[in-house]
Amino acid sequence: MDNELQYNIGLTLIPFVGDITAKNLIAYCGSSEAVFKETKENLLMIPGIGEITADAITRQQVLDRALEEIKIIEKEGIKPIFYTDKDYPIRLKQCDDGPLMIYYRGSSPLSADRVIAIVGTRHATAYGKRMTAEIVEGLKETGALIVSGLAFGIDICAHRSALDAGLNTIAVVAHGQDIIYPAEHTNVANRMLQSGGIVTEFLSNTPPNRENFPKRNRIIAGLSDATLVIESKEKGGALITADIAFSYSREVIACPGKADDIYSRGCNNLIQRNKAALVQSAEDVINHLGWKEEKNKHNRQTELFQNLPPEEAAIVETLKASGVPMYIDDLALKLNITPGNISAHLLSLEFSGILVSHPGKMYSL
């Protein structure tokens, strides 16, 4: 039995301990096992931990359920990924409320070079289905990983279109790995295991309860460079995903529709409120995300990287290794450079055309 895995799963099951609190506990105690073995007196000294939470931790009643899950994981070939594991998706790790543990079945790496979420209404129109298929087909040249939620409508159209185009596609689901919901999409889900995969934060025997879907949506947004909304009413799960992506300082893009079309009002509102960029084709998506420019970046960057000061060279190498935008505070901490000094270096690199800045004090090559 993997004791570390048992404690990691157990930590996700403690009542009143969410993902942010759990990460804080690990930061103070050193590991999931250390959290369970800490005294109540010491737990109460950790910010945000009160009597009820401390009692829940010290009772340790969740470890038996964690052991049951390990047996299921081993039997079904499910891959558990803890947020400190090297295989944990790098984009999701940048989200403060990212899940502590995810469970994965599939063949595709979750940290691909280019990842886009495609979401929309469950009541997709012919227009929505056509736009989804055309955009996904047009993204074939980019090799992008397509993420969606396996739901009826735009979601399943995105998955099918990705498979047809030869692109990997990931479904994020709101239930355990022991079922597929909706059951009508089982065949597509099985195909995805060979060209993508299925991700969830929920343990086996967890049904697709209504409250699980907003949690699912934050993973869809967190896994991706950008969220594309194809069609949506004024309210709906796709808009929740877009709002979460916006809060993560990720790109949000949307297809416009007729002013009087009920299933385009959500997209039109996103664009009107400057929360999403308007796209009408795969070329628009590629240009907006800068994916076309990346083809020609390498040679230009190689020239620019020469003769950099040591601190700036270290920043460039760190961002290159990351592969995704990084927060200024994370860069400063990783490189042991004061915030004031790193700001000056980042500004210099930006003026040189080596870095680009993103909302939320994030930087990338």
PAKE-371389 format. One record per atom (N, C-alpha, C): x, y, z; residue in three letters. Coordinates in steps of 0.05 Angstrom, whole numbers, plus 5000, padded with zeros to 4 digits. Each point is the difference from the previous one (the first is absolute). Layout:
% residues N
XYZAla...
***
This chain:
% residues 365
501749765000Met498350245000Met501850255000Met499250204985Asp501450264999Asp498950185022Asp501650025022Asn499150165022Asn499750294993Asn501950104983Glu499950284992Glu497450064985Glu499349824982Leu497550034984Leu497650005018Leu500049825020Gln497849995018Gln499650265015Gln502250125009Tyr499750265014Tyr499250224981Tyr501149994975Asn499350214981Asn497049994993Asn498949764996Ile497149984995Ile498550075025Ile500949915022Gly498750065025Gly499750305005Gly502050154993Leu499950295004Leu497850134984Leu499349894977Thr497950114983Thr497249945012Thr499949825019Leu497449915011Leu499350125027Leu501850165011Ile499550115027Ile497850214998Ile497949985015Pro497950215000Pro501250275007Pro498950214987Phe500850285004Phe502850074990Phe501349824986Val502650064989Val499849994970Val500150244988Gly500050024971Gly502849994989Gly500250054974Asp502649974986Asp502050215010Asp499150255004Ile501850215009Ile501049955028Ile498149925018Thr500849945027Thr501849765002Thr499549804984Ala501749765000Ala502850074991Ala500350164980Lys502750084991Lys501450165022Lys498550165014Asn501250165022Asn500949825022Asn498449795006Leu500849805021Leu502649864992Leu500249924975Ile502549874991Ile502450185002Ile499550264993Ala502250195001Ala501150035028Ala498249995020Tyr500850035028Tyr501149745011Tyr498849784993Cys500849745013Cys502049844984Cys500250054974Gly502049874983Gly499049784982Gly497849865007Ser498949794984Ser497249935010Ser498649854984Ser497349915008Ser500249835025Ser501949825001Glu500449835023Glu500550165025Glu501750204997Ala500650175023Ala497650155010Ala498250074982Val497550145008Val498449825019Val499749754992Phe498549815017Phe501349945026Phe502650015001Lys501549935024Lys500550245018Lys499250244991Glu500450245016Glu498150005024Glu500850125022Thr498350025023Thr497950224996Thr497849975014Lys497850194997Lys501050285008Lys501650015021Glu501150255010Glu501650154978Glu501649854986Asn501650134979Asn498350074975Asn498049834994Leu498250064978Leu498650275005Leu499150055024Leu498650245007Leu501750254996Leu502649974999Met501850234996Met500250074970Met499049844983Ile500250054971Ile497750194992Ile500550214986Pro497950194992Pro497849864985Pro497550065008Gly497749894986Gly499049735011Gly501449895020Ile499349745011Ile498750055028Ile497549935002Gly498650035025Gly499549735014Gly498450015021Glu499549765016Glu498749784983Glu498050064985Ile498549804985Ile501849864979Ile501650164986Thr501849894980Thr502249835013Thr501150115021Ala502149855015Ala499049735010Ala497550005010Asp498949755010Asp499649804977Asp499150114977Ala499549824977Ala502649874990Ala502250155002Ile502649904991Ile501049795020Ile499850055025Thr501249825020Thr498349745003Thr497550014992Arg498449755002Arg500949794980Arg500950094977Gln501249834979Gln498049794990Gln497550065000Gln498049814991Gln499949964970Gln501450174986Val499949994970Val502049804988Val501949915016Leu502249844988Leu499049734991Leu497949895013Asp499049744991Asp498750034972Asp498650224996Arg498850054973Arg502250044979Arg502250135008Ala502250044982Ala501249734992Ala500249825019Leu501149734994Leu498149854980Leu497450035004Glu498149884981Glu500550104971Glu500550274999Glu500450124973Glu502649904987Glu502049965016Ile502649894989Ile499549734987Ile498449835013Lys499549744989Lys498650024973Lys498150194997Ile498650054975Ile501950104979Ile501750195008Ile502050124982Ile501849794988Ile501049825017Glu501849794991Glu498649804982Glu497549945006Lys498549814984Lys499250104973Lys499350264999Glu498950124975Glu502150144983Glu502550025010Gly502150134985Gly499750304999Gly498950125021Ile499650295002Ile502650125011Ile500850234989Lys502450135009Lys499350235018Lys500749985026Pro499650235018Pro502350194998Pro499450264998Ile502150204997Ile499650225021Ile501850015019Phe499950205022Phe501350264990Phe499250225013Tyr500950264989Tyr503050055002Tyr501449845016Thr502950035002Thr501449804981Thr498649834986Asp501249814982Asp500950144974Asp502149904988Lys501150124975Lys498049984977Lys498249815001Asp498149974978Asp497550175004Asp499850145022Tyr497750185004Tyr500050224979Tyr497850054986Pro499950204979Pro501150275008Pro502050104986Ile501450245008Ile498150255000Ile498250014981Arg498150235000Arg498149995023Arg499149765007Leu498149975023Leu501450065026Leu502649955002Lys501550065024Lys500150295006Lys499850174979Gln500150295004Gln497450115011Gln497949835002Cys497450095011Cys499949945030Cys499550215015Asp500049975030Asp498049795009Asp497749994986Asp497949815008Asp500049754984Asp502249944986Gly500349764985Gly499749765018Gly498949774990Pro499649775018Pro502549885011Pro499949925025Leu502349885013Leu500849744986Leu498049844991Met500549754988Met498249974976Met501049904978Ile498449924977Ile500449714993Ile498049884988Tyr500249724992Tyr499749994969Tyr501949864988Tyr500250014970Tyr500149734988Tyr498649974978Arg500249774982Arg500550114972Arg502149904987Gly500450094973Gly502949974992Gly500650124976Ser502749974988Ser501450264995Ser498650225002Ser501250264992Ser501150155025Ser502350124997Pro501050175022Pro498050235005Pro499750085025Leu498150215007Leu501250284997Leu502650014996Ser501450264997Ser501150024972Ser498350004980Ala500850024972Ala500950294995Ala501450044977Asp501050264993Asp497850204996Asp497849914988Arg497750184995Arg497549865008Arg498450135017Val497649885010Val497750204998Val497849924989Ile497650184998Ile497549855009Ile498550135017Ala497449895009Ala497950114980Ala498249824992Ile497850074982Ile497449925014Ile498350205007Val497649955015Val497750144988Val497649935009Gly497650134990Gly497549875010Gly497850084989Thr497449905008Thr499649704995Thr498349885016Arg499249724996Arg498049984977Arg498850234992His498050004979His501350124975His502149884990Ala501550124978Ala498250014974Ala500250234987Thr498650034974Thr501849904978Thr498949994976Ala501649924976Ala502350194997Ala499650265005Tyr502250194998Tyr502249945020Tyr499249945025Gly502049945020Gly501649754994Gly498749804991Lys501449754993Lys501950044976Lys499150164980Arg501750054977Arg502450175008Arg499750205017Met502250175008Met502049835016Met499049835018Thr501749835016Thr501749824982Thr498749864981Ala501549824982Ala502050154983Ala499250234989Glu501950154983Glu502450115015Glu499550105024Ile502250115016Ile501949785008Ile498949785010Val501849785009Val501649894976Val498749964978Glu501549914976Glu502250204992Glu499450265003Gly502050204993Gly502350015020Gly499649905024Leu502149995020Leu501949764997Leu499349834981Lys501649754996Lys503050064997Lys500650214986Glu502950064995Glu501450085025Glu498650095020Thr501350095025Thr500649775019Thr498749774996Gly500349785018Gly498950055028Gly498150185002Ala498950075026Ala498549775013Ala500150005026Leu498449815016Leu497350145005Leu497849864994Ile497350105003Ile498849905026Ile499150195017Val498849935026Val497150085000Val498349825011Ser497250075003Ser498849825022Ser497350005002Gly498849875023Gly498349754994Gly500149894975Leu498649764993Leu496950025001Leu499050245003Ala497150045002Ala498750004972Ala497449995000Phe498550034975Phe500650274987Phe499650024974Gly500350264987Gly502850064991Gly501050245005Ile502650094991Ile502249825010Ile499949925025Asp502149845012Asp500649754984Asp498049844996Ile500549744986Ile500750054970Ile499050224989Cys500750074972Cys503050074999Cys501050145021Ala502950075001Ala501749755002Ala499249815017His501549755003His500049844974His497749974988Arg499849844975Arg501650134978Arg499850274998Ser501550144979Ser503049975004Ser500950005025Ala502849975006Ala501049724991Ala498449805007Leu500849734992Leu500049974970Leu498150124986Asp499949994971Asp502450144988Asp500950215013Ala502350164989Ala502749885008Ala499949795017Gly502549885008Gly501350155023Gly498550165015Leu501050155023Leu499349855026Leu501750025020Asn499449895026Asn497950175013Asn498349875016Thr497950155014Thr499549885027Thr499650185020Ile499649935028Ile497250075009Ile498749825013Ala497450065012Ala500450035030Ala499050225011Val500050045029Val497149945010Val499749815017Val497349915008Val499450065029Val497450005006Ala499050095027Ala499249765017Ala501449784997His499349755014His502549835002His499749765012Gly502349825002Gly500749874974Gly502349874999Gln501049874976Gln498649734995Gln498249925018Asp498749744996Asp497550024982Asp499250244992Ile497750034982Ile500650194978Ile498450014980Ile500150204979Ile497350134999Ile499950275002Tyr497550154999Tyr500350234980Tyr498150024981Pro497749824996Pro501049734987Pro498549795006Ala500749734990Ala500149994970Ala498550174986Glu499950014971Glu502850064988Glu501750115016His502750094990His502249805007His499249765008Thr502049805008Thr501949934978Thr498949964975Asn501749934978Asn502150214994Asn499250255001Val501950224996Val502050015022Val499149965024Ala501950005023Ala502149784997Ala499149774991Asn501949784997Asn502050064978Asn499250134979Arg501950084979Arg502050215011Arg499050175017Met501750205011Met502349895017Met499649775012Leu502149885017Leu502549944983Leu499749974974Gln502249944982Gln501150264988Gln498550215001Ser500850264988Ser499350235018Ser500849985025Gly499350205020Gly499549875026Gly497850055012Gly499449885026Gly497750125015Gly499549915024Ile497950095017Ile501150085027Ile499350235010Val501050115025Val497750065019Val500449955026Thr498050085020Thr501550045026Thr498750165018Glu501150035027Glu498349835020Glu498049864989Phe498249865018Phe500649705002Phe499749905024Leu500549725005Leu498049824987Leu500649744997Ser498149814990Ser497550005016Ser497849924987Asn497350005012Asn498950285006Asn501250204988Thr498950275002Thr498250054976Thr497450045005Pro498250054977Pro500350284989Pro498950054976Pro500250274988Pro498050195012Pro500350075025Asn498250185014Asn500350284989Asn497950155001Arg499850274989Arg502350185010Arg500649985026Glu502150185011Glu502849934991Glu500449774988Asn502749924991Asn500850154974Asn498150094984Phe500650114974Phe501650265001Phe499350195017Pro501750245002Pro502949945008Pro500349795017Lys502749925008Lys501549894975Lys498549844985Arg501149894975Arg500950224981Arg498350214999Asn500650224981Asn502650155006Asn500750025026Arg502550145006Arg502449844991Arg499849734999Ile502249844990Ile500250034969Ile497750014987Ile500150054971Ile501550264994Ile499350215014Ala501350264996Ala502949995008Ala500649875023Gly502750005010Gly501949844984Gly499149804985Leu501749834984Leu500950144974Leu498750224993Ser500250114973Ser501350274998Ser501250054977Asp501150274994Asp497750194995Asp497949904988Ala497750174993Ala497449845001Ala497850145005Thr497449884999Thr498450134978Thr499149834981Leu498350094978Leu497149925005Leu498350205000Val497149965003Val498850014973Val498849794991Ile498849994973Ile497250115000Ile498349905018Glu497350095003Glu499249995029Glu498350195009Ser499149995027Ser497650195004Ser498149915016Lys497950185009Lys501150215019Lys498450185010Glu500950215017Glu501249895026Glu499149765008Lys501149875024Lys500549714992Lys502049885013Gly500649724995Gly502849925008Gly500549744999Gly502649905009Gly502350104983Gly499650054974Ala502250104983Ala500850285009Ala498150165009Leu500750275009Leu501449995027Leu499349805016Ile501549965026Ile502949944994Ile500449824981Thr502849934992Thr501450244990Thr498750164983Ala501350254989Ala500750195023Ala498250045019Asp500550185022Asp502449905017Asp500249745004Ile502249895015Ile502650044985Ile500049944974Ala502450054983Ala500850295002Ala498150184999Phe500650295002Phe501350075026Phe499049875022Ser501150055027Ser502849895002Ser500749804984Tyr502749885000Tyr501950164982Tyr499050224988Ser501650154980Ser500749844976Ser498249814993Arg500449844976Arg498350144977Arg500749944976Glu498650114977Glu497149894998Glu498250174994Val497249924995Val499350104973Val498949834983Ile499250074973Ile497349894994Ile498550124982Ala497349924996Ala499250054971Ala498249834990Cys498850034973Cys497550175002Cys499750204984Pro497650175001Pro497749864986Pro497650095006Gly497649904987Gly498050214995Gly497749934990Lys497950194995Lys499050135026Lys499350254998Ala499250145024Ala497449885013Ala498349894983Asp497549895011Asp500149705004Asp502449884998Asp500349715004Asp500549945030Asp498249865012Ile500249955029Ile502649865008Ile501149834981Tyr502449855007Tyr502650144992Tyr499750254992Ser502450174994Ser500150235020Ser498050045016Arg500050245017Arg502350005020Arg500749765010Gly502249995019Gly502650084988Gly500649894976Cys502550084985Cys500050294993Cys497850104990Asn499850294993Asn500550175024Asn498949925023Asn500450165024Asn502950005009Asn501449774998Leu502849985007Leu501650194983Leu499550014975Ile501450174981Ile499450295006Ile497450075004Gln499250275005Gln501350115025Gln500349835020Arg501250095026Arg503049985001Arg501249944977Asn502949984998Asn501249785018Asn498449805005Lys501049775015Lys500949774981Lys499550034974Ala500849804981Ala500650144973Ala502149894987Ala500650104973Ala498249864979Ala499350144980Leu498349894979Leu501649844980Leu499249754996Val501349834980Val497949884982Val500749984974Gln498149894981Gln501149764984Gln502549935007Ser501349784985Ser502349895016Ser501149774991Ala502449905013Ala502350194997Ala500150134977Glu502250194995Glu499950235020Glu497650095007Asp499750215020Asp501049905027Asp499449755007Val500949895025Val503149985001Val501149904978Ile502949974999Ile501450275002Ile499050204985Asn501250265001Asn499750135027Asn497749975012His499550135026His501949885022His500349744999Leu501749875020Leu503050014993Leu500650104977Gly502950024992Gly501249744993Gly498449804993Trp501149744994Trp501449994973Trp499250174982Lys501350014974Lys502850115003Lys500350215016Glu502650135004Glu502049825013Glu499049815016Glu501849835015Glu501749824982Glu498949954975Lys501649844981Lys502650134993Lys500150275000Asn502350144991Asn501650125023Asn499149945025Lys501350135023Lys502849905006Lys500449744995His502549875010His502550144990His500250044974Asn502550124990Asn500350285009Asn497850155001Arg500250285009Arg500850015029Arg498849835016Gln500750005029Gln502849915005Gln501049814984Thr502849915003Thr501950244997Thr499450174981Glu501750244996Glu499850195023Glu497550045009Leu499550195022Leu501249915026Leu500149745005Phe500949895026Phe503050025004Phe501450054978Gln503050015003Gln500850255015Gln502149975017Asn501350225014Asn498150135020Asn498049865011Leu498350115021Leu501550005026Leu499550205018Pro501149995027Pro499149745014Pro501649915019Pro499349745014Pro497249995011Pro499150215013Glu497349995012Glu497849984978Glu500450144978Glu498049994979Glu500149734985Glu502449904997Ala500249734988Ala498649795017Ala500350035027Ala498749815018Ala496950024998Ala499050244997Ile497150044997Ile499049874974Ile501550044978Val499349884975Val500049695001Val502049895013Glu500249715002Glu497749885017Glu499350155021Thr497849915018Thr497450004985Thr499550214985Leu497550024984Leu499949794978Leu502449954988Lys500149804979Lys499449725011Lys501049945024Ala499549745013Ala497149985008Ala498850225008Ser497250005009Ser498149944977Ser500550134977Gly498349964977Gly497450155000Gly499350125023Val497550155003Val500650255015Val498350214999Pro500550255015Pro500449955029Pro501750165013Met500549985029Met499550265013Met499149995025Tyr499650245016Tyr502750125008Tyr500250265002Ile502450145007Ile501049915028Ile498149955018Asp500949915027Asp501249734999Asp498949824983Asp501249734998Asp502750014988Asp500450174980Leu502750034988Leu502050115020Leu499250205015Ala501850125020Ala500849795021Ala498049855009Leu500549795021Leu501849784989Leu499549914976Lys501549784988Lys502950084995Lys500550254992Leu502650094993Leu501450155022Leu498650045023Asn501250145023Asn500950284992Asn498250144986Ile500450284992Ile497950175013Ile500750235011Thr498150175014Thr497950104980Thr497650055009Pro497950094981Pro500750254985Pro501450195013Gly500950244987Gly501949954977Gly502049835005Asn502049944980Asn498849844976Asn498349805007Ile498949844978Ile498150174982Ile498650195012Ser498350184984Ser501750154979Ser502350095008Ala501850154981Ala500949814978Ala500849755007His500949814980His497849934981His497549965010Leu497849924984Leu499350234980Leu500250245010Leu499450234982Leu502150024978Leu502549955006Ser502150004980Ser499649784979Ser499349775009Leu499549774982Leu497550064983Leu498050135011Glu497650074985Glu500750204978Glu501650215007Phe500850204980Phe501749874978Phe501449795006Ser501749864980Ser498449824983Ser497549965006Gly498349834984Gly500349705007Gly501349955023Ile500449725008Ile497649895016Ile498850175017Leu497849935016Leu497550154992Leu497749885007Val497550154998Val498749995028Val498650215007Ser498650015026Ser497149934995Ser498849885020His497149924999His498650125024His497450024999Pro498550105023Pro500749845025Pro499950135023Gly500649875026Gly502949975006Gly501750174987Lys502949995005Lys501349734993Lys499149904977Met501149754990Met501750054975Met502149834996Tyr501850054978Tyr500649734986Tyr500550024973Ser500849774985Ser502050094978Ser501349814988Leu501950064978Leu498350104976Leu
***
